[in-house]
Amino acid sequence: MFRISLAVLMIADGILHLWATETFMTIMPAYLPWHRELVLISGVVVIFGGIGLLIPVARPLAGIALMVLYAAVLPANINMAVNNIQPADFDIPAVLLWLRLPLQLVIMVWAWWVSRPHSHTYSQ
């Protein structure tokens, strides 16, 4: 159940990256190059990571890819919180932008937990 839930969440997040690319580009720090490309790449990685969690042979690599990706996007989420960057048509309370940061750690641990060898007993 936990693995399937994370897989669905990741696939949906990846689709959102591809569908709302401009929105994700607004939170990227100015020092990073290729904003559009990085958002699109991250969307594809998240989709494949989510799918990979569902395929036993791909599961360990998918977990690693998701953990690395969430570490890589941390600067964008820090930028969003520090500068209170709001997506178009939304008004997200600043506290939620800050709470998103430790949530990334939770997702990274979740990805590790459901993708490690022999995780099938407790993470279905």
VEXTORKOL-355093 format. One record per residue: residue number from 1; residue in three letters; chain; x, y, z of N, C-alpha, C in turn. Coordinates in nm, 4 decimals, padded with zeros to 6 digits. Example, Ala and Ser with C-alpha at 12.3 -4.5 7.8 and 13.67 -1.06 7.14 Angstrom:
   num   residu   chaine        n.u        n.v        n.w       ca.u       ca.v       ca.w        c.u        c.v        c.w
     1      ALA        A    01.3190   -00.5690    00.7800    01.2300   -00.4500    00.7800    01.3200   -00.3300    00.7800
     2      SER        A    01.2850   -00.2250    00.7080    01.3670   -00.1060    00.7140    01.2900    00.0030    00.7870
***
This chain:
   num   residu   chaine        n.u        n.v        n.w       ca.u       ca.v       ca.w        c.u        c.v        c.w
     1      MET        A    00.0811   -00.1202    00.0000    00.0000    00.0000    00.0000    00.0857    00.1270    00.0000
     2      PHE        A    00.1912    00.1279    00.0829    00.2781    00.2457    00.0895    00.3531    00.2668   -00.0414
     3      ARG        A    00.3985    00.1575   -00.1009    00.4708    00.1670   -00.2276    00.3784    00.2173   -00.3381
     4      ILE        A    00.2603    00.1620   -00.3455    00.1657    00.2030   -00.4488    00.1259    00.3497   -00.4298
     5      SER        A    00.1046    00.3890   -00.3060    00.0690    00.5290   -00.2780    00.1791    00.6241   -00.3235
     6      LEU        A    00.3037    00.5902   -00.2922    00.4140    00.6773   -00.3348    00.4270    00.6764   -00.4862
     7      ALA        A    00.4101    00.5601   -00.5477    00.4198    00.5524   -00.6939    00.3155    00.6418   -00.7595
     8      VAL        A    00.1930    00.6358   -00.7124    00.0864    00.7191   -00.7692    00.1168    00.8670   -00.7460
     9      LEU        A    00.1633    00.9002   -00.6268    00.1984    01.0387   -00.5963    00.3093    01.0886   -00.6877
    10      MET        A    00.4111    01.0059   -00.7108    00.5230    01.0464   -00.7953    00.4801    01.0618   -00.9409
    11      ILE        A    00.4005    00.9687   -00.9898    00.3550    00.9777   -01.1286    00.2709    01.1041   -01.1476
    12      ALA        A    00.1828    01.1320   -01.0519    00.1006    01.2535   -01.0603    00.1878    01.3794   -01.0538
    13      ASP        A    00.2879    01.3787   -00.9661    00.3782    01.4933   -00.9555    00.4559    01.5134   -01.0852
    14      GLY        A    00.5011    01.4066   -01.1450    00.5738    01.4161   -01.2716    00.4867    01.4713   -01.3828
    15      ILE        A    00.3637    01.4246   -01.3892    00.2709    01.4769   -01.4900    00.2471    01.6255   -01.4669
    16      LEU        A    00.2355    01.6639   -01.3412    00.2174    01.8057   -01.3089    00.3371    01.8892   -01.3552
    17      HIS        A    00.4582    01.8352   -01.3408    00.5776    01.9051   -01.3901    00.5698    01.9281   -01.5411
    18      LEU        A    00.5201    01.8286   -01.6126    00.5123    01.8397   -01.7583    00.3959    01.9283   -01.8019
    19      TRP        A    00.2893    01.9289   -01.7251    00.1691    02.0047   -01.7601    00.1807    02.1509   -01.7186
    20      ALA        A    00.2421    02.1772   -01.6039    00.2518    02.3136   -01.5504    00.3987    02.3564   -01.5422
    21      THR        A    00.4716    02.3320   -01.6476    00.6154    02.3597   -01.6511    00.6472    02.5042   -01.6118
    22      GLU        A    00.5710    02.5977   -01.6645    00.5968    02.7399   -01.6356    00.5883    02.7686   -01.4862
    23      THR        A    00.4933    02.7070   -01.4194    00.4778    02.7287   -01.2753    00.6005    02.6802   -01.2006
    24      PHE        A    00.6493    02.5630   -01.2345    00.7677    02.5097   -01.1680    00.8919    02.5929   -01.2008
    25      MET        A    00.8972    02.6497   -01.3185    01.0112    02.7326   -01.3566    01.0218    02.8565   -01.2685
    26      THR        A    00.9089    02.9076   -01.2195    00.9117    03.0305   -01.1398    00.9816    03.0134   -01.0061
    27      ILE        A    00.9912    02.8912   -00.9557    01.0531    02.8724   -00.8240    01.2021    02.8415   -00.8333
    28      MET        A    01.2532    02.8265   -00.9529    01.3938    02.7899   -00.9682    01.4860    02.9073   -00.9378
    29      PRO        A    01.5920    02.8817   -00.8629    01.6877    02.9892   -00.8351    01.7500    03.0422   -00.9649
    30      ALA        A    01.7769    03.1703   -00.9666    01.8314    03.2352   -01.0861    01.9668    03.1762   -01.1266
    31      TYR        A    02.0446    03.1270   -01.0309    02.1783    03.0773   -01.0637    02.1762    02.9443   -01.1398
    32      LEU        A    02.0611    02.8771   -01.1427    02.0530    02.7521   -01.2178    02.0239    02.7803   -01.3650
    33      PRO        A    02.0937    02.7124   -01.4536    02.0660    02.7305   -01.5967    01.9498    02.6409   -01.6418
    34      TRP        A    01.9040    02.6613   -01.7607    01.8111    02.5718   -01.8293    01.6871    02.5370   -01.7468
    35      HIS        A    01.6182    02.6400   -01.7010    01.5021    02.6177   -01.6142    01.3996    02.5229   -01.6768
    36      ARG        A    01.3589    02.5507   -01.7981    01.2568    02.4664   -01.8624    01.3055    02.3218   -01.8726
    37      GLU        A    01.4261    02.3037   -01.9188    01.4799    02.1698   -01.9385    01.4892    02.0934   -01.8063
    38      LEU        A    01.5343    02.1620   -01.7016    01.5461    02.0957   -01.5722    01.4097    02.0557   -01.5163
    39      VAL        A    01.3096    02.1396   -01.5355    01.1743    02.1049   -01.4894    01.1225    01.9840   -01.5677
    40      LEU        A    01.1424    01.9848   -01.6984    01.0957    01.8725   -01.7803    01.1690    01.7433   -01.7450
    41      ILE        A    01.2991    01.7526   -01.7266    01.3778    01.6346   -01.6892    01.3315    01.5821   -01.5540
    42      SER        A    01.3114    01.6723   -01.4581    01.2676    01.6271   -01.3258    01.1301    01.5614   -01.3341
    43      GLY        A    01.0421    01.6140   -01.4182    00.9113    01.5525   -01.4357    00.9208    01.4113   -01.4902
    44      VAL        A    01.0052    01.3916   -01.5884    01.0233    01.2589   -01.6478    01.0854    01.1632   -01.5459
    45      VAL        A    01.1851    01.2105   -01.4718    01.2489    01.1250   -01.3713    01.1481    01.0837   -01.2647
    46      VAL        A    01.0636    01.1764   -01.2217    00.9642    01.1430   -01.1194    00.8636    01.0407   -01.1730
    47      ILE        A    00.8206    01.0585   -01.2964    00.7273    00.9615   -01.3559    00.7919    00.8232   -01.3635
    48      PHE        A    00.9126    00.8164   -01.4183    00.9794    00.6873   -01.4285    01.0129    00.6302   -01.2910
    49      GLY        A    01.0459    00.7164   -01.1950    01.0691    00.6693   -01.0583    00.9441    00.6073   -00.9993
    50      GLY        A    00.8304    00.6717   -01.0203    00.7042    00.6168   -00.9717    00.6710    00.4845   -01.0363
    51      ILE        A    00.6890    00.4769   -01.1671    00.6643    00.3502   -01.2377    00.7626    00.2441   -01.1901
    52      GLY        A    00.8878    00.2836   -01.1729    00.9907    00.1896   -01.1292    00.9624    00.1290   -00.9929
    53      LEU        A    00.8966    00.2040   -00.9054    00.8618    00.1486   -00.7740    00.7670    00.0302   -00.7857
    54      LEU        A    00.6942    00.0233   -00.8958    00.5967   -00.0834   -00.9159    00.6561   -00.2068   -00.9821
    55      ILE        A    00.7805   -00.1972   -01.0308    00.8462   -00.3064   -01.1018    00.9597   -00.3590   -01.0137
    56      PRO        A    00.9458   -00.4803   -00.9624    01.0441   -00.5303   -00.8651    01.1903   -00.5151   -00.9063
    57      VAL        A    01.2239   -00.5484   -01.0301    01.3637   -00.5405   -01.0722    01.4131   -00.3954   -01.0785
    58      ALA        A    01.3247   -00.3011   -01.1035    01.3615   -00.1600   -01.1149    01.3502   -00.0852   -00.9823
    59      ARG        A    01.2879   -00.1463   -00.8851    01.2547   -00.0780   -00.7591    01.3756   -00.0150   -00.6881
    60      PRO        A    01.4872   -00.0858   -00.6698    01.6000   -00.0220   -00.6000    01.6540    00.1011   -00.6728
    61      LEU        A    01.6666    00.0934   -00.8041    01.7145    00.2070   -00.8817    01.6136    00.3217   -00.8776
    62      ALA        A    01.4860    00.2893   -00.8836    01.3820    00.3916   -00.8767    01.3885    00.4654   -00.7436
    63      GLY        A    01.4076    00.3920   -00.6361    01.4183    00.4556   -00.5043    01.5369    00.5497   -00.4965
    64      ILE        A    01.6505    00.5057   -00.5482    01.7694    00.5912   -00.5489    01.7456    00.7148   -00.6347
    65      ALA        A    01.6872    00.6953   -00.7523    01.6608    00.8084   -00.8422    01.5693    00.9102   -00.7762
    66      LEU        A    01.4664    00.8637   -00.7074    01.3746    00.9561   -00.6409    01.4436    01.0301   -00.5261
    67      MET        A    01.5266    00.9606   -00.4499    01.5984    01.0265   -00.3403    01.6936    01.1331   -00.3943
    68      VAL        A    01.7664    01.0999   -00.4995    01.8592    01.1966   -00.5601    01.7826    01.3145   -00.6178
    69      LEU        A    01.6717    01.2869   -00.6846    01.5924    01.3946   -00.7430    01.5422    01.4902   -00.6356
    70      TYR        A    01.4884    01.4374   -00.5264    01.4364    01.5259   -00.4222    01.5474    01.6050   -00.3539
    71      ALA        A    01.6659    01.5502   -00.3475    01.7794    01.6293   -00.2978    01.8149    01.7386   -00.3985
    72      ALA        A    01.8065    01.7059   -00.5273    01.8430    01.8017   -00.6320    01.7447    01.9180   -00.6425
    73      VAL        A    01.6170    01.8936   -00.6140    01.5186    02.0015   -00.6266    01.5046    02.0833   -00.4986
    74      LEU        A    01.5764    02.0450   -00.3958    01.5701    02.1192   -00.2702    01.6026    02.2678   -00.2867
    75      PRO        A    01.7040    02.3062   -00.3659    01.7304    02.4499   -00.3829    01.6114    02.5281   -00.4384
    76      ALA        A    01.5355    02.4680   -00.5282    01.4179    02.5364   -00.5823    01.3122    02.5552   -00.4746
    77      ASN        A    01.2934    02.4546   -00.3914    01.1931    02.4656   -00.2864    01.2375    02.5597   -00.1747
    78      ILE        A    01.3672    02.5640   -00.1485    01.4191    02.6627   -00.0530    01.3976    02.8023   -00.1101
    79      ASN        A    01.4278    02.8212   -00.2380    01.4072    02.9497   -00.3045    01.2607    02.9932   -00.2942
    80      MET        A    01.1710    02.8997   -00.3149    01.0281    02.9297   -00.3071    00.9903    02.9770   -00.1670
    81      ALA        A    01.0420    02.9089   -00.0640    01.0091    02.9447    00.0738    01.0730    03.0770    00.1144
    82      VAL        A    01.2005    03.0926    00.0854    01.2729    03.2143    00.1259    01.2137    03.3380    00.0610
    83      ASN        A    01.1790    03.3261   -00.0655    01.1285    03.4422   -00.1403    00.9764    03.4463   -00.1511
    84      ASN        A    00.9094    03.3558   -00.0800    00.7626    03.3492   -00.0793    00.7068    03.3550   -00.2222
    85      ILE        A    00.7610    03.2700   -00.3083    00.7167    03.2663   -00.4476    00.5845    03.1904   -00.4539
    86      GLN        A    00.4851    03.2532   -00.5110    00.3517    03.1958   -00.5196    00.3212    03.1542   -00.6635
    87      PRO        A    00.2721    03.0330   -00.6815    00.2282    02.9931   -00.8157    00.1108    03.0810   -00.8596
    88      ALA        A    00.0943    03.0956   -00.9871   -00.0171    03.1746   -01.0402   -00.1494    03.1213   -00.9868
    89      ASP        A   -00.2376    03.2116   -00.9513   -00.3724    03.1788   -00.9045   -00.3762    03.1048   -00.7712
    90      PHE        A   -00.2686    03.1084   -00.6951   -00.2663    03.0453   -00.5633   -00.2139    03.1442   -00.4620
    91      ASP        A   -00.2517    03.1239   -00.3384   -00.1943    03.1995   -00.2280   -00.1639    03.0992   -00.1178
    92      ILE        A   -00.0429    03.0466   -00.1215   -00.0018    02.9437   -00.0267    00.0554    03.0129    00.0962
    93      PRO        A    00.0046    02.9839    00.2150    00.0615    03.0436    00.3360    00.2107    03.0128    00.3469
    94      ALA        A    00.2876    03.1107    00.3896    00.4332    03.0956    00.3985    00.4724    02.9751    00.4835
    95      VAL        A    00.3987    02.9478    00.5876    00.4327    02.8345    00.6737    00.4282    02.7027    00.5960
    96      LEU        A    00.3366    02.6924    00.5011    00.3297    02.5698    00.4205    00.4487    02.5577    00.3259
    97      LEU        A    00.4958    02.6713    00.2764    00.6153    02.6676    00.1912    00.7351    02.6165    00.2707
    98      TRP        A    00.7439    02.6566    00.3967    00.8532    02.6109    00.4820    00.8348    02.4655    00.5245
    99      LEU        A    00.7106    02.4237    00.5488    00.6846    02.2848    00.5881    00.7110    02.1880    00.4735
   100      ARG        A    00.7081    02.2391    00.3529    00.7365    02.1557    00.2362    00.8804    02.1042    00.2402
   101      LEU        A    00.9690    02.1794    00.3000    01.1106    02.1403    00.3018    01.1332    02.0105    00.3808
   102      PRO        A    01.0862    01.9996    00.5050    01.1048    01.8705    00.5724    01.0206    01.7585    00.5098
   103      LEU        A    00.9129    01.7952    00.4424    00.8325    01.6947    00.3729    00.9163    01.6239    00.2663
   104      GLN        A    01.0088    01.6961    00.2047    01.0964    01.6324    00.1058    01.1795    01.5226    00.1696
   105      LEU        A    01.2256    01.5460    00.2918    01.3012    01.4429    00.3624    01.2117    01.3222    00.3892
   106      VAL        A    01.0881    01.3464    00.4267    00.9934    01.2372    00.4495    00.9752    01.1557    00.3211
   107      ILE        A    00.9608    01.2241    00.2089    00.9431    01.1532    00.0812    01.0691    01.0749    00.0452
   108      MET        A    01.1861    01.1317    00.0740    01.3105    01.0599    00.0458    01.3200    00.9323    00.1293
   109      VAL        A    01.2864    00.9412    00.2573    01.2886    00.8229    00.3441    01.1832    00.7227    00.2983
   110      TRP        A    01.0674    00.7726    00.2597    00.9594    00.6867    00.2093    01.0074    00.6102    00.0859
   111      ALA        A    01.0730    00.6809   -00.0064    01.1245    00.6166   -00.1276    01.2280    00.5097   -00.0923
   112      TRP        A    01.3149    00.5419    00.0012    01.4146    00.4430    00.0445    01.3454    00.3215    00.1048
   113      TRP        A    01.2492    00.3467    00.1920    01.1827    00.2393    00.2651    01.1109    00.1418    00.1724
   114      VAL        A    01.0381    00.1945    00.0746    00.9591    00.1066   -00.0126    01.0396    00.0468   -00.1275
   115      SER        A    01.1635    00.0914   -00.1454    01.2422    00.0407   -00.2582    01.3578   -00.0494   -00.2168
   116      ARG        A    01.3822   -00.0593   -00.0895    01.4952   -00.1408   -00.0459    01.4635   -00.2887   -00.0635
   117      PRO        A    01.5664   -00.3702   -00.0779    01.5440   -00.5148   -00.0918    01.4682   -00.5697    00.0293
   118      HIS        A    01.3816   -00.6610    00.0037    01.3022   -00.7274    00.1075    01.2047   -00.6329    00.1765
   119      SER        A    01.1668   -00.5241    00.1080    01.0702   -00.4315    00.1667    00.9270   -00.4755    00.1407
   120      HIS        A    00.9117   -00.5870    00.0697    00.7773   -00.6297    00.0313    00.6879   -00.6651    00.1503
   121      THR        A    00.7454   -00.7059    00.2603    00.6650   -00.7503    00.3738    00.5796   -00.6378    00.4322
   122      TYR        A    00.6363   -00.5186    00.4454    00.5665   -00.4109    00.5145    00.5278   -00.2932    00.4250
   123      SER        A    00.5693   -00.2911    00.3014    00.5507   -00.1705    00.2216    00.4540   -00.1868    00.1054
   124      GLN        A    00.3848   -00.2973    00.1001    00.2886   -00.3139   -00.0084    00.1839   -00.2089    00.0071
***
